Amino acid sequence: MNKTRVLIGSPIHQKPNVLREFLNSLLRLNIEQIELDFHLIDDNDDEESSRLLQEFKSKGEHIFIQSSGFNDVYIRNDTTHYWNSDLVWKVANFKNLMINRAQTLNYDYLFLIDSDLILHPDTLRHLIGTNKDIISEVFWTQWQPDTMFQPQVWMHDEYNQWEILPGEKLQPEEINRRFHEFIAKLRNPGIYEVGGLGACTLISQHAIKAGVSYNQIRNISYWGEDRHFCIRAAALGIPLFVDTHYPALHLYRDSDLNKVEDFIRETTWVKAESAPPPIEENSNEAAAAPITKKRPKLTLTMVVKNESGRFLRQVLEEHRKYIDEAVIIDDGSTDNTAAVCLEALEGIPVRLVHNTESKFSNEIELRKQQWEEVLKTNPEWILSLDADEIFEASFAENIDSLLYADGVDLFCFRLYDLWNANHYREDTYWRSHLNYRPFLLRYKEDFNYVWNESPQHCGRFPENIFELSHQLSNLRLKHLGWSKAEFRLEKYLRYMLLDPDGKFGWKEQYMSILDEQPHLIPWVE
């Protein structure tokens, strides 16, 4: 089979300790069926960094290192990086040199990457496999200390990270909602079209021949050469994409070097014997094969009562695909609900607590009991669901990316009220899927959890959990409890018994449960 010819290009003005990790990351790339060459521009003012580049060059004839001829000062510290206009357009010219080399030598792809990134070994092969003309692999950065992590991609203008239609006027609250929705979407593995990208970008031969470049567009004042590249690409009709399957590690600060070892352990593939050894600081011996980091424990918790004839078995058989243990309160069941739980979760540790009398009429007491039982298992992540709630099928494939998320302690999801097997309800009274609710929480021992002491609708988690760092997820949750007429009637009667005046809920919604012609929308996985 013909190999895909790829030129990796990187302008390098870097500290030695960061550059060493970057170069070793390139050596770890999986290049099966790839013919890989390098065009690296040495713009360093540190002799040790230049020496590292020469050592890297000695590993093969396919590595071209070009001196920049400059001796500029680039100031960076643990707070931020300081760029000026001359530095920006100097780097733009470097990147254009690489584009020209890729075109002249007829490479299939040019992969431009900044020298402070550490790649997952499968990044390059995966990006090629997407068949996109321009696509970046995502990475996340705290641009200022003690702020949230943000991706290097955006939707429009200089760095606006939310969806907006031409001419659309948004209030600050709506911008904030859309911003968090965008961030949550990129936390899920996928390929998404964006308006701007950079720093870790694969560019096809087709895009290069179409005329992409980093030249300045004179009538646009946006800061940074990547903006001008992206605007020109869009004007040429070339869409821009970001991939989020293999996020890179950004060594934006010296302190980020502490993350490298764990990143390698989580991502390094077993290299072939012929792979070149890494560049070591004080040793010529290759490092030992890394050990994969243990996945955080996921504890499912539920309150159940007389659920054996409903959806319990169905949802538990789906949940068992990704949970590590379960804590279940059997709140006074008179059927074989407990037996169904143990059968469906056979082989998985289950803490099953029986209440001889139901506590649901005073829900806060029940939820506190549930919480205390979960804490007895020393949980890491807690997934709180009802016996009629089930995630869409893709959740099982994507849950690990949530559990491994750095700096996020709470994930919120949309809950869709299914009115039959294939449709969900949406009207004035049934719009829960338009909001995000907390279902997945990382337990923190040093956090003071406070409950809403309401006897009904008190919440599954303590009410102050939004003080923790939180994100939205586009993975969807199906609520099956309304999907059969007989179950809807039971729920209606129960709500009218426990809350006839709508003191703890919405009486009009209670009344609408029995509507004969509700507005339904097809559910599509």
TILUM-388910 format. One record per residue (C-alpha): residue in one letter; z, x, y. Coordinates in steps of 0.2 Angstrom, whole numbers, padded with zeros to 4 digits, always signed. Layout:
REM residues N
aZXY ...
REM end
This chain:
REM residues 525
m+0000+0000+0000 n-0004+0006+0018 k+0012+0010+0027 t+0016+0003+0044 r+0015+0017+0058 v+0029+0016+0070 l+0033+0027+0085 i+0051+0027+0090 g+0053+0031+0109 s+0069+0035+0118 p+0072+0043+0135 i+0088+0053+0133 h+0101+0058+0146 q+0117+0057+0135 k+0134+0064+0132 p+0134+0074+0116 n+0147+0064+0106 v+0137+0048+0109 l+0120+0056+0106 r+0126+0063+0089 e+0130+0045+0083 f+0113+0039+0090 l+0103+0052+0081 n+0112+0049+0065 s+0109+0031+0066 l+0090+0034+0067 l+0092+0045+0051 r+0100+0030+0042 l+0085+0018+0045 n+0077+0011+0030 i+0059+0016+0032 e+0052+0010+0015 q+0033+0007+0018 i+0035+0014+0036 e+0027+0030+0043 l+0039+0034+0056 d+0037+0047+0071 f+0047+0050+0086 h+0044+0053+0105 l+0060+0058+0113 i+0061+0064+0131 d+0075+0077+0134 d+0082+0072+0151 n+0099+0079+0148 d+0110+0089+0160 d+0121+0095+0146 e+0115+0109+0135 e+0124+0103+0120 s+0114+0087+0120 s+0098+0097+0122 r+0104+0107+0107 l+0107+0092+0097 l+0089+0086+0100 q+0082+0102+0094 e+0092+0101+0078 f+0086+0084+0076 k+0068+0090+0078 s+0070+0103+0064 k+0072+0089+0052 g+0053+0085+0052 e+0036+0088+0060 h+0035+0070+0065 i+0047+0072+0079 f+0040+0076+0096 i+0052+0081+0110 q+0047+0082+0128 s+0056+0090+0142 s+0058+0078+0157 g+0057+0092+0170 f+0071+0083+0180 n+0089+0088+0183 d+0096+0071+0190 v+0115+0066+0190 y+0118+0050+0181 i+0136+0044+0184 r+0145+0033+0171 n+0163+0030+0167 d+0173+0017+0157 t+0171+0004+0171 t+0152+0004+0173 h+0136+0014+0175 y+0129+0018+0191 w+0110+0018+0193 n+0099+0020+0209 s+0081+0016+0212 d+0074+0033+0208 l+0083+0034+0191 v+0076+0016+0186 w+0058+0021+0190 k+0060+0038+0182 v+0065+0029+0166 a+0050+0017+0168 n+0038+0031+0169 f+0046+0039+0153 k+0043+0023+0144 n+0025+0021+0150 l+0022+0038+0143 m+0028+0032+0126 i+0017+0017+0128 n+0002+0028+0131 r+0006+0039+0116 a+0007+0024+0105 q-0010+0017+0111 t-0019+0034+0110 l-0013+0038+0093 n-0016+0020+0087 y+0002+0016+0081 d+0005-0001+0074 y+0021-0003+0084 l+0031+0006+0097 f+0050+0004+0095 l+0059+0008+0112 i+0078+0011+0110 d+0091+0017+0122 s+0101+0032+0116 d+0118+0024+0117 l+0114+0011+0103 i+0119+0012+0084 l+0107+0003+0073 h+0109-0007+0057 p+0098+0002+0044 d+0087-0013+0041 t+0084-0016+0059 l+0067-0009+0060 r+0060-0016+0044 h+0067-0033+0049 l+0059-0033+0066 i+0042-0028+0059 g+0044-0042+0047 t+0045-0055+0060 n+0027-0053+0066 k+0032-0054+0084 d+0022-0045+0097 i+0038-0041+0107 i+0055-0043+0100 s+0072-0035+0103 e+0087-0034+0092 v+0102-0041+0100 f+0118-0030+0105 w+0133-0036+0114 t+0142-0028+0129 q+0157-0030+0140 w+0148-0025+0156 q+0165-0024+0165 p+0182-0021+0157 d+0192-0036+0150 t+0177-0048+0152 m+0167-0057+0138 f+0154-0049+0128 q+0136-0054+0133 p+0119-0050+0125 q+0106-0039+0134 v+0094-0054+0134 w+0092-0068+0146 m+0082-0084+0150 h+0076-0082+0168 d+0077-0072+0184 e+0087-0056+0183 y+0101-0061+0171 n+0103-0080+0170 q+0109-0084+0152 w+0106-0103+0152 e+0091-0115+0149 i+0084-0123+0165 l+0068-0133+0168 p+0057-0129+0183 g+0064-0138+0198 e+0080-0143+0189 k+0096-0143+0200 l+0112-0140+0190 q+0130-0142+0195 p+0142-0127+0191 e+0150-0137+0177 e+0133-0139+0168 i+0128-0121+0171 n+0144-0116+0163 r+0141-0128+0148 r+0123-0121+0145 f+0129-0103+0147 h+0141-0105+0133 e+0129-0114+0123 f+0116-0100+0125 i+0130-0087+0120 a+0135-0097+0105 k+0117-0099+0099 l+0114-0080+0099 r+0130-0078+0089 n+0121-0086+0074 p+0108-0076+0065 g+0091-0081+0070 i+0075-0078+0080 y+0075-0085+0098 e+0063-0085+0112 v+0070-0078+0128 g+0064-0074+0146 g+0070-0056+0147 l+0075-0042+0135 g+0076-0023+0133 a+0084-0007+0127 c+0081-0011+0108 t+0063-0018+0108 l+0048-0017+0096 i+0031-0019+0104 s+0016-0022+0094 q-0001-0013+0096 h-0008-0030+0101 a+0004-0031+0116 i+0001-0013+0121 k-0018-0016+0121 a-0015-0032+0131 g-0008-0021+0145 v+0011-0022+0144 s+0019-0008+0155 y+0035-0004+0164 n+0026-0002+0181 q+0034-0009+0196 i+0027-0026+0202 r+0027-0023+0220 n+0030-0041+0226 i+0046-0043+0215 s+0062-0036+0220 y+0072-0038+0203 w+0082-0023+0198 g+0078-0014+0183 e+0061-0009+0174 d+0065-0021+0160 r+0063-0036+0172 h+0046-0030+0177 f+0040-0027+0159 c+0046-0044+0154 i+0037-0053+0169 r+0021-0044+0165 a+0022-0048+0147 a+0025-0067+0151 a+0010-0066+0163 l-0001-0059+0149 g+0004-0074+0138 i+0015-0064+0127 p+0031-0073+0122 l+0047-0063+0121 f+0060-0065+0107 v+0077-0059+0102 d+0083-0057+0084 t+0101-0058+0080 h+0102-0054+0061 y+0106-0036+0063 p+0116-0034+0080 a+0116-0016+0086 l+0132-0007+0092 h+0132-0002+0110 l+0142+0013+0115 y+0143+0008+0133 r+0160+0017+0136 d+0167+0033+0127 s+0180+0021+0120 d+0167+0012+0110 l+0165+0027+0099 n+0180+0021+0090 k+0170+0007+0083 v+0156+0018+0075 e+0166+0021+0059 d+0169+0003+0055 f+0151-0001+0060 i+0144+0011+0048 r+0155+0005+0034 e+0149-0013+0037 t+0131-0009+0038 t+0125+0008+0029 w+0114+0006+0015 v+0113+0018+0000 k+0101+0032+0006 a+0088+0040-0006 e+0092+0057-0011 s+0078+0064+0000 a+0085+0056+0016 p+0089+0070+0029 p+0108+0074+0031 p+0117+0068+0046 i+0120+0079+0061 e+0138+0084+0060 e+0150+0090+0073 n+0158+0104+0063 s+0151+0103+0046 n+0135+0104+0037 e+0140+0092+0023 a+0135+0074+0022 a+0149+0061+0024 a+0155+0052+0009 a+0147+0035+0006 p+0155+0022+0017 i+0166+0007+0010 t+0161-0010+0015 k+0174-0018+0026 k+0183-0032+0018 r+0178-0050+0024 p+0192-0059+0034 k+0201-0072+0023 l+0195-0090+0026 t+0208-0104+0023 l+0202-0122+0022 t+0215-0135+0026 m+0214-0154+0024 v+0224-0170+0024 v+0219-0182+0011 k+0224-0199+0005 n+0215-0209-0009 e+0199-0200-0007 s+0194-0198-0025 g+0181-0212-0023 r+0173-0207-0007 f+0166-0190-0002 l+0180-0178-0007 r+0172-0170-0022 q+0155-0168-0013 v+0163-0159+0002 l+0174-0148-0008 e+0160-0142-0019 e+0151-0137-0003 h+0166-0129+0005 r+0170-0118-0011 k+0154-0108-0007 y+0163-0099+0007 i+0182-0102+0007 d+0195-0090+0000 e+0209-0102-0002 a+0214-0120+0002 v+0229-0129+0009 i+0229-0147+0006 i+0242-0161+0010 d+0240-0176-0001 d+0248-0189+0010 g+0254-0202-0002 s+0238-0205-0013 t+0240-0218-0027 d+0224-0212-0035 n+0218-0196-0043 t+0214-0187-0026 a+0225-0172-0031 a+0216-0170-0047 v+0199-0170-0039 c+0205-0157-0027 l+0210-0145-0041 e+0195-0148-0051 a+0182-0146-0037 l+0191-0130-0032 e+0195-0123-0049 g+0196-0104-0048 i+0201-0104-0029 p+0219-0103-0024 v+0225-0120-0019 r+0242-0124-0010 l+0243-0143-0014 v+0258-0152-0006 h+0262-0170-0011 n+0270-0183+0002 t+0277-0197-0008 e+0276-0208+0008 s+0262-0207+0020 k+0265-0199+0037 f+0249-0204+0045 s+0256-0218+0056 n+0265-0203+0065 e+0250-0191+0065 i+0259-0177+0074 e+0272-0176+0061 l+0258-0174+0048 r+0248-0161+0057 k+0264-0150+0060 q+0268-0151+0042 q+0250-0146+0038 w+0251-0132+0050 e+0267-0125+0043 e+0260-0125+0026 v+0245-0116+0031 l+0256-0102+0039 k+0265-0099+0023 t+0249-0092+0016 n+0247-0079+0029 p+0230-0085+0035 e+0217-0075+0045 w+0204-0089+0049 i+0209-0107+0047 l+0195-0120+0045 s+0202-0138+0048 l+0192-0152+0041 d+0194-0170+0035 a+0189-0175+0018 d+0173-0183+0024 e+0167-0169+0034 i+0154-0157+0028 f+0144-0143+0037 e+0125-0142+0036 a+0118-0131+0022 s+0115-0116+0033 f+0134-0114+0037 a+0137-0106+0020 e+0124-0092+0025 n+0130-0090+0043 i+0149-0091+0041 d+0152-0072+0039 s+0144-0069+0056 l+0158-0080+0064 l+0172-0072+0054 y+0167-0054+0059 a+0165-0059+0077 d+0174-0047+0089 g+0184-0054+0103 v+0182-0072+0098 d+0197-0082+0091 l+0191-0100+0091 f+0174-0108+0087 c+0169-0125+0092 f+0156-0136+0083 r+0147-0153+0086 l+0152-0167+0074 y+0138-0180+0070 d+0143-0197+0064 l+0131-0201+0050 w+0128-0220+0049 n+0119-0218+0032 a+0113-0204+0021 n+0099-0199+0033 h+0104-0205+0051 y+0117-0202+0064 r+0122-0214+0077 e+0120-0211+0096 d+0124-0224+0109 t+0137-0227+0123 y+0151-0227+0111 w+0145-0214+0098 r+0141-0198+0106 s+0153-0186+0099 h+0139-0174+0094 l+0136-0171+0112 n+0152-0161+0113 y+0160-0146+0105 r+0176-0147+0096 p+0188-0134+0088 f+0187-0133+0069 l+0188-0114+0066 l+0203-0104+0072 r+0209-0086+0070 y+0227-0086+0068 k+0237-0074+0080 e+0255-0071+0076 d+0259-0066+0094 f+0252-0082+0102 n+0264-0096+0106 y+0256-0112+0099 v+0260-0129+0108 w+0256-0146+0101 n+0251-0162+0109 e+0266-0173+0104 s+0256-0190+0103 p+0259-0200+0087 q+0240-0203+0086 h+0225-0192+0090 c+0236-0177+0093 g+0223-0165+0087 r+0221-0155+0071 f+0226-0139+0080 p+0239-0135+0094 e+0233-0141+0110 n+0234-0124+0119 i+0221-0115+0108 f+0208-0115+0122 e+0219-0101+0130 l+0212-0090+0117 s+0194-0083+0118 h+0182-0096+0111 q+0164-0098+0108 l+0152-0113+0104 s+0142-0113+0088 n+0126-0122+0085 l+0130-0125+0067 r+0132-0143+0064 l+0145-0153+0056 k+0142-0170+0047 h+0155-0184+0047 l+0151-0195+0032 g+0165-0207+0034 w+0155-0220+0043 s+0140-0219+0032 k+0144-0234+0021 a+0147-0252+0027 e+0163-0254+0017 f+0171-0238+0024 r+0167-0244+0041 l+0176-0260+0039 e+0191-0251+0032 k+0191-0239+0047 y+0190-0254+0059 l+0204-0263+0051 r+0215-0247+0051 y+0212-0244+0069 m+0216-0261+0074 l+0232-0261+0064 l+0238-0244+0071 d+0231-0245+0089 p+0227-0263+0093 d+0227-0260+0112 g+0217-0244+0111 k+0232-0235+0118 f+0228-0219+0109 g+0209-0221+0107 w+0195-0232+0114 k+0196-0250+0110 e+0178-0254+0114 q+0173-0240+0102 y+0184-0248+0089 m+0175-0265+0092 s+0158-0257+0091 i+0161-0251+0073 l+0154-0267+0066 d+0138-0268+0077 e+0124-0275+0066 q+0110-0265+0075 p+0117-0248+0080 h+0105-0235+0088 l+0101-0222+0074 i+0093-0205+0074 p+0086-0196+0059 w+0096-0181+0053 v+0085-0166+0050 e+0092-0150+0042 
REM end
